[in-house]
Amino acid sequence: MSVLQLDGNGLRQALRIATGSALGFALAKLMNWPNGIFFTVYPMLLLGLVPVLNMHIIRQFYAGAVFSALFVLVVQGLFAHLPVVMTMMSFIAFAFLFYQMSRGANFLFGATTVVSLSIQLHFSTYTGGGVSIYPLIISNAVAVVVTVVFSMLMHGLFPDVAPRQGRVMPEKAKESVRHEVLLCSTVATLSFVVFQVFDLQDSISAQAASVLILFSLCWKAAGMAAWQRAIGTLIGCNLALVAQLFLYNHTDILIFPALILWILTFIFSRYHIIGGGIPGVGFGIITTFGILFGQSLGPGQDLVYSALYRFSSVSVAILLSLCAVYIMHHILNRFEITRHHTFD
C-alpha cells in the first residue's frame, strides 16, 4: 500500500501553516497580549482553509472581523439585558453567515466569522460588572491584521512551486441551501444559548468544536466531521501532554513552546493537506494545538489540566451538537421547501 506524500505545493503550505501560527503565538506571548488563541488559531484558519492568498480572500477575512466586532458591540450593548432578543439577533447573524458558506463564493468569510462571532459573543456576555468588552474586540482586530501580515509574509517566504487548479463549487438547489442555513444557524444558536444558560465560561474549545462541525453544512457530512474532530482532539490533547513533559517548567522561555508548536503543527499539517485541505482529523489536531497553546500556555502555566478538560468537554459538546443536527435534519426534510436533495 503506497503512502501518500506531499507534493511541492503541499510542503510549502505546511511550512506556511506551522510558521505562521508559531509566529502569531510567539508575538502574542512576547507582547503579553490577551486572547492569545486568536493569534495562534487565525493563521491556521487563513493558511489552512485556503491554499492561496489574494485580495478577495483578504477582503473576506477583514470583512469577517468588522462584521463580528460591530455585531458584538451593537447587540451586546443594546440587548444584553434582553436575552430573548439577543438570541434572535444571533440567529439572524448566523443564518446570514451560513448562507454565505452554503453559496460557496464567500465561504471563508462565513467560516471565519462564525468562529470569531461565536467566541466573541460568548465572552462578551461575561463582561458585566464594569468590565469593558473593548479589549476583546481590539485583540481580535489586532489578531486579524497580524494574521494577514504574517500570511503575506509566509506566501513570500514559501511560495507555491506550481500553479494551483481552482475549485468549482457545484450549484445547489434552493431547497438544499435553505436546509443548510436553517439547520446550521439553529444549532449554532442553541450552542450559544446552552453555554450561556449553564455559565460555561471556560469551555471555549467545546464551543468552538460545536461550531466547527457545522462547516460541512449537512447531517451526513457533519457526522463524519464530528468523528474526525473528536479523533483530532484526542490526538492533539495527548500530544500536548507529551509536549508538556518536554517543556517541564520551562514554559517561560518562549522559544521552547514556540518551537514545539511549530514542529507539531508542521507534522500534522501534512494529514490536513493530503486530506484535501478540508476540516478533518489533521485540521482538528492542529487547531487543538492552537487553542491549547494560545489559551493555556504561558509563564507558570502548563497544558495538563487544559488538555484533559478540553477533550472531555469537546466530546460532550460534539455529541450534543450531533443530536441537534440529526433532529433538525429530519424536521427540515419533512418539508419539500427545505428538503436536502443531495442525500435523498
C-alpha positions as CSV (number, residue, x, y, z in Angstrom):
1,M,0.0,0.0,0.0
2,S,1.5,3.3,-1.1
3,V,2.0,6.1,1.4
4,L,0.6,9.5,0.2
5,Q,3.3,12.1,0.0
6,L,3.1,15.9,0.0
7,D,3.9,17.5,-3.4
8,G,5.9,20.7,-3.6
9,N,2.9,22.9,-3.1
10,G,1.7,20.9,-0.1
11,L,5.1,21.0,1.6
12,R,5.2,24.8,1.3
13,Q,1.6,25.1,2.6
14,A,2.6,23.0,5.6
15,L,5.6,25.3,6.2
16,R,3.3,28.4,5.9
17,I,0.8,27.0,8.4
18,A,3.4,26.0,11.0
19,T,5.5,29.1,10.8
20,G,2.5,31.5,10.7
21,S,0.9,30.0,13.7
22,A,4.1,29.8,15.7
23,L,4.9,33.5,14.9
24,G,1.4,34.5,15.9
25,F,1.8,32.6,19.2
26,A,5.2,34.0,19.9
27,L,4.2,37.6,19.2
28,A,1.1,37.4,21.5
29,K,3.2,35.9,24.3
30,L,6.1,38.2,23.8
31,M,3.9,41.3,23.9
32,N,1.8,39.8,26.7
33,W,-1.4,40.4,24.7
34,P,-4.7,38.9,25.9
35,N,-6.6,36.3,24.0
36,G,-3.5,34.6,22.5
37,I,-5.9,32.0,21.0
38,F,-6.8,34.5,18.2
39,F,-3.2,35.0,17.2
40,T,-2.4,31.3,17.2
41,V,-5.6,29.8,15.5
42,Y,-6.4,32.5,12.9
43,P,-3.2,31.8,10.9
44,M,-4.2,28.1,10.9
45,L,-7.6,29.1,9.5
46,L,-6.4,31.5,6.9
47,L,-3.4,29.4,5.7
48,G,-5.0,26.0,6.2
49,L,-8.5,26.5,4.8
50,V,-7.3,28.3,1.6
51,P,-4.0,27.4,-0.1
52,V,-3.7,30.7,-1.9
53,L,-3.8,34.4,-0.8
54,N,-5.3,37.1,-2.9
55,M,-7.3,40.3,-2.4
56,H,-10.7,38.5,-2.5
57,I,-9.6,36.3,0.4
58,I,-8.0,39.1,2.3
59,R,-11.2,41.2,1.9
60,Q,-13.3,38.3,3.2
61,F,-11.0,37.9,6.3
62,Y,-11.1,41.6,7.1
63,A,-14.9,41.8,6.5
64,G,-15.4,39.0,8.9
65,A,-13.5,40.9,11.6
66,V,-15.5,44.1,11.0
67,F,-18.8,42.2,11.0
68,S,-18.2,40.3,14.2
69,A,-16.9,43.4,16.0
70,L,-19.8,45.6,15.0
71,F,-22.4,42.9,15.8
72,V,-21.0,42.2,19.3
73,L,-20.7,45.9,20.1
74,V,-24.2,46.7,18.9
75,V,-26.1,43.6,20.0
76,Q,-24.3,43.2,23.4
77,G,-24.6,47.0,24.0
78,L,-28.2,47.3,23.2
79,F,-29.8,43.9,24.0
80,A,-27.6,42.4,26.8
81,H,-30.5,42.9,29.2
82,L,-32.9,41.2,26.8
83,P,-31.7,37.6,26.3
84,V,-34.6,36.6,24.0
85,V,-33.9,39.5,21.6
86,M,-30.2,38.9,21.8
87,T,-30.8,35.2,20.9
88,M,-33.0,36.1,17.9
89,M,-30.4,38.6,16.6
90,S,-27.7,36.0,17.0
91,F,-29.8,33.5,14.9
92,I,-30.2,36.1,12.2
93,A,-26.5,36.7,12.1
94,F,-25.7,33.0,12.0
95,A,-28.2,32.5,9.2
96,F,-26.6,35.2,7.1
97,L,-23.1,33.7,7.6
98,F,-24.1,30.1,6.9
99,Y,-25.9,31.4,3.8
100,Q,-22.6,32.8,2.6
101,M,-20.9,29.4,3.3
102,S,-23.7,27.5,1.6
103,R,-23.4,29.6,-1.6
104,G,-19.7,29.0,-1.7
105,A,-18.2,32.2,-3.1
106,N,-17.7,33.7,0.3
107,F,-17.2,30.5,2.3
108,L,-14.1,31.9,4.0
109,F,-15.9,35.0,5.2
110,G,-18.7,32.9,6.6
111,A,-16.5,30.3,8.2
112,T,-14.0,32.6,9.9
113,T,-16.8,35.0,11.0
114,V,-18.9,32.2,12.5
115,V,-15.9,31.1,14.7
116,S,-15.0,34.7,15.6
117,L,-18.5,35.8,16.3
118,S,-19.3,32.8,18.4
119,I,-16.3,33.2,20.6
120,Q,-16.7,37.0,21.0
121,L,-20.4,36.9,21.6
122,H,-19.9,34.2,24.2
123,F,-17.1,36.1,26.1
124,S,-18.9,39.5,25.8
125,T,-21.8,38.2,27.9
126,Y,-19.4,37.8,30.9
127,T,-18.1,41.4,30.8
128,G,-20.6,42.7,33.2
129,G,-19.8,44.5,36.4
130,G,-18.0,47.3,34.8
131,V,-15.6,45.2,32.7
132,S,-15.3,46.5,29.2
133,I,-15.7,44.4,26.1
134,Y,-13.3,46.6,24.1
135,P,-10.1,44.7,24.9
136,L,-11.8,41.6,23.4
137,I,-12.8,43.5,20.3
138,I,-9.4,45.1,20.0
139,S,-7.4,41.9,20.5
140,N,-9.5,40.2,17.8
141,A,-8.9,43.1,15.4
142,V,-5.2,43.2,16.0
143,A,-5.0,39.4,15.5
144,V,-6.8,39.7,12.2
145,V,-4.3,42.3,11.0
146,V,-1.3,40.4,12.3
147,T,-2.6,37.2,10.6
148,V,-2.9,38.8,7.2
149,V,0.6,40.4,7.5
150,F,2.1,37.0,8.6
151,S,0.2,35.2,5.8
152,M,1.5,37.5,3.2
153,L,5.0,37.0,4.6
154,M,4.6,33.2,4.6
155,H,3.4,33.2,1.0
156,G,6.5,35.3,0.2
157,L,8.9,33.0,2.0
158,F,7.3,29.7,1.0
159,P,5.7,30.3,-2.4
160,D,4.0,27.6,-4.4
161,V,6.2,25.9,-7.0
162,A,3.4,25.2,-9.4
163,P,0.1,26.9,-10.3
164,R,-2.9,25.6,-8.4
165,Q,-6.2,24.5,-10.1
166,G,-9.2,26.4,-8.9
167,R,-12.2,24.5,-7.4
168,V,-15.6,24.9,-8.9
169,M,-18.4,24.8,-6.4
170,P,-21.4,22.8,-7.6
171,E,-24.7,24.6,-7.9
172,K,-27.1,23.7,-5.1
173,A,-30.8,23.5,-5.2
174,K,-32.6,26.4,-3.3
175,E,-34.2,23.8,-1.0
176,S,-30.8,22.5,0.0
177,V,-29.5,25.9,0.7
178,R,-32.5,26.7,2.9
179,H,-31.9,23.3,4.7
180,E,-28.3,24.0,5.4
181,V,-28.8,27.6,6.5
182,L,-31.7,26.8,8.9
183,L,-30.0,23.6,10.3
184,C,-26.6,25.2,11.0
185,S,-27.9,28.6,12.3
186,T,-30.3,26.8,14.6
187,V,-27.6,24.5,16.0
188,A,-25.2,27.4,16.4
189,T,-27.8,29.5,18.2
190,L,-28.6,26.5,20.5
191,S,-24.9,26.1,21.3
192,F,-24.7,29.8,22.3
193,V,-27.8,29.5,24.5
194,V,-26.6,26.3,26.2
195,F,-23.2,27.8,27.0
196,Q,-24.9,30.9,28.4
197,V,-27.5,29.1,30.5
198,F,-25.0,26.7,32.1
199,D,-22.4,29.5,32.5
200,L,-19.7,27.6,30.7
201,Q,-17.2,30.5,30.5
202,D,-14.1,28.3,30.5
203,S,-15.3,26.0,27.7
204,I,-14.2,28.0,24.6
205,S,-12.7,24.9,23.0
206,A,-16.0,23.0,23.3
207,Q,-18.0,25.9,21.9
208,A,-15.6,26.2,19.0
209,A,-15.9,22.5,18.3
210,S,-19.7,22.7,18.3
211,V,-19.4,25.3,15.6
212,L,-16.6,23.8,13.6
213,I,-18.5,20.5,12.9
214,L,-21.1,22.7,11.2
215,F,-18.7,23.6,8.4
216,S,-19.8,20.6,6.5
217,L,-23.3,22.1,6.4
218,C,-25.4,18.9,6.4
219,W,-26.1,15.9,8.6
220,K,-24.2,13.1,6.9
221,A,-21.1,15.2,6.4
222,A,-21.4,16.6,9.9
223,G,-21.4,13.1,11.4
224,M,-18.1,12.3,9.7
225,A,-16.8,15.8,10.6
226,A,-17.7,15.3,14.3
227,W,-16.0,11.9,14.4
228,Q,-12.9,13.3,12.7
229,R,-13.0,16.3,15.1
230,A,-13.2,14.0,18.1
231,I,-10.2,11.9,16.9
232,G,-8.2,15.1,16.1
233,T,-9.0,16.5,19.6
234,L,-8.0,13.2,21.3
235,I,-4.7,13.1,19.4
236,G,-4.0,16.8,19.8
237,C,-4.6,16.7,23.6
238,N,-2.4,13.6,24.1
239,L,0.4,15.1,22.1
240,A,0.0,18.3,24.1
241,L,0.5,16.3,27.3
242,V,3.7,14.8,25.7
243,A,4.8,18.3,24.8
244,Q,4.3,19.4,28.4
245,L,6.7,16.6,29.5
246,F,9.4,18.1,27.2
247,L,8.6,21.7,28.4
248,Y,8.5,20.7,32.1
249,N,8.7,24.0,33.9
250,H,10.4,26.0,31.1
251,T,7.3,27.5,29.6
252,D,8.6,31.0,30.4
253,I,11.4,30.5,27.9
254,L,9.4,31.5,24.8
255,I,11.5,29.7,22.2
256,F,10.7,26.3,23.6
257,P,6.9,26.3,23.4
258,A,7.1,28.2,20.1
259,L,9.4,25.6,18.6
260,I,7.3,22.6,19.9
261,L,4.2,24.3,18.4
262,W,6.0,24.7,15.1
263,I,7.1,21.1,15.0
264,L,3.7,19.6,15.9
265,T,1.8,21.8,13.6
266,F,4.2,21.1,10.7
267,I,4.0,17.4,11.1
268,F,0.2,17.2,11.3
269,S,-0.5,19.8,8.6
270,R,0.6,17.0,6.3
271,Y,-2.5,15.0,7.1
272,H,-4.7,18.1,6.7
273,I,-3.3,18.9,3.3
274,I,-3.3,15.3,2.0
275,G,-6.9,15.1,3.0
276,G,-7.8,17.8,0.6
277,G,-7.5,20.8,2.9
278,I,-10.9,20.3,4.3
279,P,-11.6,20.4,8.1
280,G,-10.8,16.8,9.1
281,V,-8.6,14.9,11.5
282,G,-5.5,16.8,10.6
283,F,-7.2,20.2,10.9
284,G,-8.7,19.1,14.3
285,I,-5.2,18.2,15.6
286,I,-3.5,21.4,14.6
287,T,-6.4,23.7,15.8
288,T,-6.3,21.7,19.1
289,F,-2.6,22.7,19.4
290,G,-3.5,26.3,18.6
291,I,-6.2,26.5,21.2
292,L,-4.2,24.8,23.9
293,F,-1.0,26.8,23.3
294,G,-2.7,30.1,22.7
295,Q,-5.2,29.9,25.5
296,S,-3.4,27.9,28.2
297,L,0.3,28.1,27.8
298,G,2.4,30.9,29.3
299,P,4.8,31.7,32.1
300,G,4.0,29.5,35.1
301,Q,1.2,27.6,33.2
302,D,1.0,24.1,31.9
303,L,-1.2,22.2,29.5
304,V,-2.1,19.2,31.7
305,Y,-5.4,20.4,33.1
306,S,-6.4,22.2,29.9
307,A,-5.7,19.1,27.7
308,L,-7.7,16.7,29.9
309,Y,-10.6,19.2,30.4
310,R,-10.7,20.1,26.8
311,F,-11.1,16.5,25.5
312,S,-13.9,15.7,27.9
313,S,-15.8,19.0,27.2
314,V,-15.3,18.7,23.5
315,S,-16.6,15.2,23.5
316,V,-19.8,16.2,25.2
317,A,-20.2,19.3,23.0
318,I,-19.8,17.2,19.8
319,L,-22.3,14.6,21.0
320,L,-25.0,17.1,21.9
321,S,-24.4,19.1,18.7
322,L,-24.7,16.0,16.6
323,C,-28.0,15.1,18.3
324,A,-29.3,18.6,17.5
325,V,-28.1,18.4,13.9
326,Y,-29.8,15.0,13.5
327,I,-33.1,16.2,14.9
328,M,-33.1,19.4,12.8
329,H,-32.1,17.5,9.6
330,H,-35.2,15.2,9.9
331,I,-37.5,18.0,10.8
332,L,-36.4,20.1,7.8
333,N,-36.6,17.1,5.5
334,R,-40.3,16.7,6.2
335,F,-41.0,19.8,4.1
336,E,-40.2,20.0,0.4
337,I,-39.3,23.6,0.6
338,T,-36.4,22.8,3.0
339,R,-35.5,19.2,1.8
340,H,-31.8,18.5,1.3
341,H,-31.9,16.8,-2.1
342,T,-28.2,15.8,-2.1
343,F,-28.8,12.8,0.1
344,D,-32.3,11.8,-0.9
